[in-house]
């Protein structure tokens, strides 16, 4: 069954209407820690301080101040809401989980107290949401920074007071979470064996023998105080074994929490019950008391296979007269009930332990199959299956007939198997000798093969010659025997295609060494010269091809001398353009539109005349500026040197750039510029006093100021804000 995780639970992908069967395993270890009340408040307030802006000034716009404090109230309210919602969703709802877990939580933690704690947290969540909405509405009408700040303090204070009242509920839920995390993972729907009985009768010992669990075993009562789960394998299937605490024989109202865990498991789990009886009475309770407890628990065993296990047979003999007398009433009561079985075992020497396990597993499997059939759960599957049954078309009988060829073949196999014991080796030798191809008898062609072994070549009517012709075409056989031919390494004969001066040389053996030399190195004495000649011929051929290609291109153009000169000029122009483009490619300046290119003074003068303005003053100013720029970096002329009409100080003043007017800097007049500069200096004064780099500099140079963290603390605040 595929499962998907939803919070602390794992659900299967079965049908939705099967509410309890879709829950496979409850993983309560995923529930997050529930913080105490004071810690809960500190977590939310510190997160609000870290995640929201922290600087506001009275000089800000009132809307900005309102938004500043509204954001803090909203963030604190949302954080409280998320934390409380996480707690409410993590803890299981008793009405939505399996009845076994609901009853177990009622026994361990009191159902009413548990639901009341979750209900009060839910109410607190709604109240926190209401407080946040009310104070956000009031903050919209705050008329000053002080009033907005007081509204924010009141909102956070009411939220914290409300959460502080839930301290007891949060502490209770944290205890429940810790206890739930220690509960074993019990699957209520899987195959389960449940051990029950008086204390100290051998339940934990049996569980340690059949599972991989390690339950504490001690010689005193109530060693097991809670449910323990182990797992075992039977018929390639995983089984769940639950060890329950001991149960005493008294009314249900007088049973404590430890005993009620066993009662809860018996009441809500569909398991095979192993009721263990100590026939040696070393547990401190007589056989009659243990039988009496069994009778009181009988209502919980309805519709469950029950195996009554007589334990400790290594100490007491179950055939003893006293034990038989005590068990007589029990035998009489259960003899008509097929779901109850009595067996014996000893956990000390493991006598009958595995038999008890197998018996209980088989009983439970049978009952589960019967319940599925009774509940008609197979109907949904059978409706999707169709078994086709052949319908008779006439009254003629058609018994099954075996084909003769396979029957004969099978008969031959049987006969051969029967005769193999008698002289099998001799028959095998005769058979192989009759079918053996003797290549030493001069067999070289298909005709020889046909003469010597006719069994291998089965003649068919009209197909003999064609088959042999195909074989000859595929595998060419030499017409004459080859003395060097190895029939055991048969392959296609390529020698017949050799091109030699004498045909009789084709099948001669080629030696590797002749006259003390390797003939592979001296096949042709002029081979190197021939190779050089071949390479030279190849180079000449390539050169000829290139020459022909160039000639064909020139012939295809067919240009006159004038056209040839023009074509050469075009090529030179292309080369110059490429060089200029590569040189300009490094300049990364953006192109300037034509309309923004400044013209000369004459164009400027004509433009002013066109629009109806007097151009004399502007043109004179522009010409003076251009004249001053031209003097910068230029050597003085002869007339300037003779007259010395201008001093060097005047030349330096002309080289300096002119300061901008207030209108050019964006101000209406000089007075407005002075006011702006004064405001700029006044706004920078607090920042400079605090030695901050800029407005975004939030560095705290002194982490712990001495006036806040030294000396005896008075009744005043020690907070910065």
Secondary structure as UniProt FT lines:
FT   STRAND          3..6
FT   TURN            7..8
FT   STRAND          9..12
FT   TURN            16..17
FT   TURN            19..22
FT   STRAND          23..26
FT   HELIX           28..30
FT   HELIX           37..51
FT   TURN            58..59
FT   HELIX           62..90
FT   TURN            94..96
FT   HELIX           99..109
FT   HELIX           111..139
FT   TURN            140..141
FT   HELIX           145..164
FT   TURN            165..166
FT   HELIX           167..181
FT   TURN            188..189
FT   STRAND          192..196
FT   TURN            199..200
FT   HELIX           203..210
FT   TURN            221..222
FT   STRAND          228..234
FT   TURN            235..236
FT   STRAND          237..243
FT   HELIX           252..254
FT   HELIX           257..268
FT   STRAND          272..278
FT   TURN            279..280
FT   TURN            282..283
FT   HELIX           287..297
FT   HELIX           298..301
FT   TURN            302..303
FT   STRAND          306..311
FT   TURN            313..315
FT   TURN            318..319
FT   HELIX           321..334
FT   TURN            335..336
FT   TURN            338..339
FT   STRAND          340..344
FT   TURN            347..350
FT   HELIX           353..374
FT   TURN            375..378
FT   HELIX           379..382
FT   TURN            383..384
FT   HELIX           404..419
FT   TURN            420..423
FT   HELIX           424..435
FT   HELIX           439..441
FT   HELIX           446..452
FT   TURN            454..456
FT   TURN            461..463
FT   HELIX           464..474
FT   TURN            483..484
FT   HELIX           487..489
FT   HELIX           495..497
FT   HELIX           503..505
FT   TURN            506..507
FT   STRAND          513..514
FT   TURN            515..516
FT   STRAND          517..518
FT   HELIX           519..521
FT   TURN            525..526
FT   HELIX           527..557
FT   HELIX           561..584
FT   TURN            585..586
FT   HELIX           594..596
FT   HELIX           601..610
FT   TURN            611..612
FT   HELIX           616..631
FT   TURN            632..633
FT   HELIX           638..643
FT   HELIX           648..655
FT   TURN            662..666
FT   HELIX           670..689
FT   TURN            690..691
FT   TURN            695..696
FT   HELIX           706..709
//
